[in-house]
Amino acid sequence: MLDDMPGFGLAGYGDTVQEAIDDLYIAQEEMKALFHEEGKAFPELAFEFRFDEDTPVPEGLRMQAEMVAS
């Protein structure tokens, strides 16, 4: 699988899941433009987003979520 990786990484950040996803797509478009400027082909990418409910939430993040929720 690693042999199929395109040689760069993308990340998205935000205060909500949707903001992070939107930011990821912006990063993809920016990377695509950079590849175009350098005369490189940009690979076709497909994203699949999953939320893992079993992943432990770090204590600091849990406290922030509880403060926002209250």
Rosetta constraint file for C-alpha pairs under 8 A:
AtomPair CA 1 CA 5 HARMONIC 7.03 0.50
AtomPair CA 6 CA 43 HARMONIC 7.05 0.50
AtomPair CA 10 CA 24 HARMONIC 6.66 0.50
AtomPair CA 10 CA 27 HARMONIC 6.36 0.50
AtomPair CA 10 CA 28 HARMONIC 6.74 0.50
AtomPair CA 11 CA 23 HARMONIC 7.70 0.50
AtomPair CA 11 CA 24 HARMONIC 5.45 0.50
AtomPair CA 11 CA 27 HARMONIC 7.01 0.50
AtomPair CA 12 CA 19 HARMONIC 7.98 0.50
AtomPair CA 12 CA 20 HARMONIC 4.65 0.50
AtomPair CA 12 CA 21 HARMONIC 6.00 0.50
AtomPair CA 12 CA 22 HARMONIC 7.27 0.50
AtomPair CA 12 CA 23 HARMONIC 4.64 0.50
AtomPair CA 12 CA 24 HARMONIC 3.90 0.50
AtomPair CA 12 CA 25 HARMONIC 7.63 0.50
AtomPair CA 12 CA 27 HARMONIC 7.11 0.50
AtomPair CA 13 CA 19 HARMONIC 6.81 0.50
AtomPair CA 13 CA 20 HARMONIC 4.17 0.50
AtomPair CA 13 CA 21 HARMONIC 7.50 0.50
AtomPair CA 13 CA 23 HARMONIC 6.00 0.50
AtomPair CA 13 CA 24 HARMONIC 7.23 0.50
AtomPair CA 14 CA 18 HARMONIC 7.63 0.50
AtomPair CA 14 CA 19 HARMONIC 4.68 0.50
AtomPair CA 14 CA 20 HARMONIC 4.30 0.50
AtomPair CA 14 CA 23 HARMONIC 7.17 0.50
AtomPair CA 15 CA 19 HARMONIC 6.38 0.50
AtomPair CA 15 CA 20 HARMONIC 7.19 0.50
AtomPair CA 16 CA 20 HARMONIC 6.32 0.50
AtomPair CA 17 CA 21 HARMONIC 6.22 0.50
AtomPair CA 18 CA 22 HARMONIC 6.06 0.50
AtomPair CA 19 CA 23 HARMONIC 6.04 0.50
AtomPair CA 20 CA 24 HARMONIC 6.17 0.50
AtomPair CA 21 CA 25 HARMONIC 6.47 0.50
AtomPair CA 22 CA 26 HARMONIC 6.38 0.50
AtomPair CA 23 CA 27 HARMONIC 6.21 0.50
AtomPair CA 24 CA 28 HARMONIC 6.23 0.50
AtomPair CA 25 CA 29 HARMONIC 6.33 0.50
AtomPair CA 26 CA 30 HARMONIC 6.23 0.50
AtomPair CA 27 CA 31 HARMONIC 6.11 0.50
AtomPair CA 28 CA 32 HARMONIC 6.08 0.50
AtomPair CA 29 CA 33 HARMONIC 6.22 0.50
AtomPair CA 30 CA 34 HARMONIC 6.29 0.50
AtomPair CA 31 CA 35 HARMONIC 6.20 0.50
AtomPair CA 32 CA 36 HARMONIC 6.22 0.50
AtomPair CA 32 CA 42 HARMONIC 5.84 0.50
AtomPair CA 33 CA 37 HARMONIC 6.19 0.50
AtomPair CA 34 CA 38 HARMONIC 6.32 0.50
AtomPair CA 35 CA 39 HARMONIC 6.15 0.50
AtomPair CA 35 CA 40 HARMONIC 4.93 0.50
AtomPair CA 35 CA 41 HARMONIC 6.46 0.50
AtomPair CA 35 CA 42 HARMONIC 6.07 0.50
AtomPair CA 36 CA 40 HARMONIC 5.71 0.50
AtomPair CA 36 CA 41 HARMONIC 6.90 0.50
AtomPair CA 36 CA 42 HARMONIC 7.44 0.50
AtomPair CA 57 CA 61 HARMONIC 6.61 0.50
AtomPair CA 57 CA 62 HARMONIC 6.09 0.50
AtomPair CA 58 CA 62 HARMONIC 6.19 0.50
AtomPair CA 59 CA 63 HARMONIC 6.17 0.50
AtomPair CA 60 CA 64 HARMONIC 6.30 0.50
AtomPair CA 61 CA 65 HARMONIC 6.18 0.50
AtomPair CA 62 CA 66 HARMONIC 6.17 0.50
AtomPair CA 63 CA 67 HARMONIC 6.19 0.50
AtomPair CA 64 CA 68 HARMONIC 6.23 0.50
AtomPair CA 65 CA 69 HARMONIC 6.07 0.50
AtomPair CA 66 CA 70 HARMONIC 6.20 0.50
